[in-house]
Amino acid sequence: MKKKSIPAAEFDKKFDDNENLIEFLDLEKNTRPGQKPRRVSVDFPEWMVQELDKVARNLGITRQSVIKVFISEKLKKTV
């Protein structure tokens, strides 16, 4: 289905006014550039894996998600 098209200035105004913009978005292509996952291998000491697992259980998420969140937060502070 072809989405409606509006000028950028009008889109920005609607966004700023908290209007619903879903009719103008193509959700079939809703990816950010550079967001394709890339597999990397990292070795952690056993104690660190155990601590990551504890945090993951407490938050109800996977160990991988904990690692992603921790690294993301650190990168945001550093960059």
FENBEL-V236180 format. One record per helix or strand of 2 or more residues. SS is the DSSP state (2 for helix, 1 for strand). FROM is the first residue (numbers start at 1). TO is the last residue. Records with the same first field share a line. If there is no record, write none. Layout:
SS->FROM-TO ; FROM-TO
This chain:
2->8-16 ; 22-24 ; 27-29 ; 46-59 ; 63-78
